Amino acid sequence: MAPVEKPKGPASYFPSIEKKYGHPIEHWLQVIRTFGPLKHMELVAKLKSDHGLGHGHANALVAYFLAKQ
């Protein structure tokens, strides 16, 4: 059996985001969708101010979200 590969990039933050804030990643991606078409740092700022996420966690979520667009 091959070893499980650890997530890289923004997804590497996902386990700690789910543990700290108590919501699955899909919840946060849906929250970002509701913000509308904003720039990367504007989305990060909204997650931080409206939902109390730390900068690193907010940045990882936004980077992942925008990469999937």
C-alpha positions as MATLAB code, in Angstrom:
seq = 'MAPVEKPKGPASYFPSIEKKYGHPIEHWLQVIRTFGPLKHMELVAKLKSDHGLGHGHANALVAYFLAKQ';
ca = [
       0.000    0.000    0.000;
       1.384    3.398   -1.007;
       1.747    6.025    1.707;
      -0.928    8.730    1.727;
       0.459   11.922    0.237;
       0.046   14.998    2.433;
      -1.796   17.946    0.879;
       0.410   20.732   -0.425;
      -0.146   24.437   -0.872;
      -3.270   26.076    0.535;
      -4.958   22.707    1.149;
      -2.323   21.902    3.762;
      -4.106   24.384    6.053;
      -7.511   22.711    5.717;
      -7.321   20.304    8.686;
      -6.370   23.096   11.079;
      -9.020   25.439    9.631;
     -11.737   22.815   10.154;
     -10.526   22.060   13.674;
     -10.156   25.686   14.782;
     -13.361   27.128   13.290;
     -15.625   24.067   13.423;
     -16.838   24.149    9.827;
     -15.901   22.040    6.805;
     -13.913   23.689    4.019;
     -16.936   23.675    1.715;
     -18.681   25.986    4.212;
     -15.877   28.542    3.873;
     -15.809   28.248    0.093;
     -19.550   28.953    0.042;
     -18.999   31.986    2.292;
     -16.407   33.298   -0.171;
     -18.862   32.766   -3.061;
     -21.370   35.037   -1.315;
     -18.863   37.898   -1.230;
     -19.070   38.379   -4.983;
     -16.275   39.331   -7.353;
     -13.604   40.840   -5.119;
      -9.820   40.810   -5.354;
      -7.740   38.318   -3.380;
      -6.862   40.588   -0.464;
     -10.394   42.009   -0.320;
     -11.717   38.462    0.143;
      -9.080   37.787    2.813;
     -10.072   40.983    4.635;
     -13.775   39.997    4.570;
     -13.066   36.561    6.052;
     -10.963   38.159    8.775;
     -13.367   40.970    9.661;
     -16.720   39.214    9.149;
     -15.799   35.734   10.408;
     -12.747   36.153   12.655;
     -10.361   33.988   10.621;
      -6.646   34.494   11.017;
      -4.697   35.913    8.102;
      -2.972   32.660    7.119;
      -6.177   30.637    7.193;
      -8.141   33.260    5.262;
      -5.354   33.595    2.708;
      -5.176   29.813    2.184;
      -8.941   29.565    1.635;
      -8.982   32.445   -0.845;
      -5.942   31.153   -2.745;
      -7.571   27.719   -3.062;
     -10.917   29.233   -4.063;
      -9.435   31.484   -6.734;
      -7.254   28.699   -8.158;
     -10.383   26.595   -8.706;
     -12.204   29.366  -10.619;
];
